[in-house]
Amino acid sequence: MADTRRRVKLYALNADRQWDDRGTGHVSSSYVERLKAMSLLVRAESDGSLLLESKIQQDTAYQKQQETLIVWSEGDNYDLALSFQEKAGCDEIWEKICQVQGKDPSVDITQDVVESEDEHLEEASDGLPPVELPPCETQRLGELAALVQSCLPSPVRRDKLATALEEQDYTRRLLPVFHTCEDLDYREGLYQLYDIFKGIFLLNKNALFDAMFAEDAILDVVGILEYEPGCPPGQRRRHRDYLRQVSKFREVIPLGNPELLAKIHQTYRVQYIQDVVLPTPSVFEENMLSTLSSFIFFNKADIVSMLQEDEKFLSELFAQLTDEATDDDKRRDLVLFLKEFCTFSQTLQPQCRESFFKTLSSLGILQALEITLGMEDTVIKTASIDILSYLVDYSPSMVREYAFQQSNVQDDDQLLINIIIEQMICDPDPDLGGAVQLSGILRLLLDPENMLSLDTEAQPPSSQLNRGDSSHREPNAEEEEKKSEFLNFFYKHCMHVLIAPVLANTTGDAPSKETSQTAQLLGLIVELLSFCVEHHSYHIKNYVLHKDLLRRVLVLMRSKFTFLVLCALRFMRRIVGLKDEFYNRYIINGNLFGPVVDAFRHNNGRYNLLDSAVLELFEFIRVDDVKSLCLHVVERYGKVLDKVDYVQTFKSLRLRYEQHQERLRERPSLEGSILRGAGAGGGGGVPGATLGPTVGGAGALAAARFRRDPRQLEEDEEMWFNEEEEEEEELEGSPGAVAPADSFSRRLDAEFDQLGKILDKKAQEREGKENVRTLNRSGSPVLNNSPGRRSPSNPAGGPLSPTTVVEVKPTTGPLQQRKGGLVDYPDEDSDEEEEEEEDGSLTAGGLPSAKRPRLSS
């Protein structure tokens, strides 16, 4: 069979009956020799690792849901699900499963026949007599306990037992028996009651739970579960005493709804039973208590809905929370209530959860958090961070919009994002637990991928991929504008606050403060900066270059904390990995490889993470052939690095350097042959005229290709550099030209000097470009052949700007000089269009045409 691959998310059902995301990958159906059968294989999208290898069993019930979801069980209690991005992929894998099992792909469950047989068996069992319960007496408890245990293994008998208990209201009738046994201290009867009620829980029936969890019965059920067999009487856990005396319900704001109040009490007690009273899950079959989890789940959803509908209650809550007159104890209770409220909201369906957070936002939850985040009370601050995490996890765009609306605030310290940064920086916890959580919040807020309008909040496995992945589509113009506005706001008003600790601790040659807490904080900040370098393009580039930020971060390479040294090195690696010549010239001019080489040399060849990370950095420069950095590293640090012989990295880097030098040495002979060939056909129909070097020829075309696709193959890069070098040599030999020394470096320097102008005047330059060339009617243009100067918007080898002039000097015969502007052709012009214009650039009379002059040597 053909191996078909489709994009999916893999989910597994955990012990809490919740779906855990096991990763995104591609699924295929193929024959696995080791399993001797057709199998489902899922390989990770990121690194190709194997996420799932599942043999398609003949007797396993596979179920297809909602057209894009396939669910099945592996073993007794291990449920898996594949959520497909495309319906076609789900259909194809479903056909493979059905083909292996010999089923019709039109069915939604592959084991319909088996289930029909089970139903037939159940129908046949209906003729059997119902379960007869013994009289509800103390002497018959042993008989009842044995009956319950005998019914648990059979699904049919379990159902009949549950029906009998429900019809006779047997659970409530057992409660007086419990009181009798407890009053008489009848231990055997108490132990038998424990076994009976444990079995009733395992029946997993909602009707029985309703009876046991009624307000007048639930504490007695808790009391029965105190008498676990095998537990010494003196060690009995007194759960009822805790629920009645220790745990106290406090109404932060009075609740006027009795039904809501009763629901809150019931939910707390049932949650206590599940988490504390019942034995550990390993004692039970996990699937047997799913209804208990559902009971709690829906109770929480009902509580949130009732509170959300009570507008008076919520308004009073936020009014007191933001009131300066509210004392700290009261405010602490309010914040803890709000945190619990947000925790319960996780049980809501996505649409209801969206309405919930919109309600909180309209009531001023973010304004309230601005106050509570800055308070000294640790409990209030921790709860506020948790609430903010819920908000940002679900809807980062809502928090971003609020933060951006604060751009008119005069004092930057009052901005929500700056409050978050300040709390991260000033976290008193030695382990920086709150700072780590806040740095995660900042990362979410600054992530461009979730700035798209498509919500990416957590969804059940049946809908996550069906909604699409925002990281796999291009943002529209409005989204790009909003993203740019927010990033401009952040870098203008907030970035200086974030990097302040880095600048304060890197004023010298080594970190000024070397404590564990400071090092952890600097590590968090540098990791955020690395994230910004990777995702924020020119915003962070402008900041790094103008604030000399990389140099300051590299001071941390001299820290005594290795993890901080690695953080600084990762920041350097992110910048080098962009292969941006602005960054490269900044690194070269600042000699910023010095701290890296020093740290590598001081490591003295020890086999550790630092050694591997530095080697990987130089290996990247060699493999990706970052020419400017390769030349700089070998020329500046070659003597030190050549001594490292336990890896081949630096020998290979030296070889790459020598290859570049060899090409430079071969250039004169190659240039001569090109010049001779160009001179033979360069007259262009103008007798006795020697024109300057070809503008817009092979070098310009190659450069234009480089601009359009800076990541083309190494062979194309070599061709571009060779052709550019040939063009420079031609310019050297032209009349009136200034001989370029290291033209490539000078060009990069010119671009580096103009970076700020490019960023600040980008729109004006785009509007000011001229697209029409004008010529004087009286003669040919006067051309000035200087290759070393050009505007920032005209990259090396690109088309000349309208202000560029080139000088043409005749060698024989007078030729009248004329002046005119040349067209600044856009980068999108194709190579074919340029060639056509060059071919038709000379008129019949030998003079340049009005279209575009063809200049040759």
Beta strands, then each sheet from edge to edge (+ up, - down):
strand 1: 6-13
strand 2: 19-32
strand 3: 37-44
strand 4: 50-55
strand 5: 63-65
strand 6: 69-73
strand 7: 79-84
strand 8: 780-781
strand 9: 817-818
sheet 1: 4+ 3- 2+ 1- 7+ 6- 5+
sheet 2: 8+ 9+
end
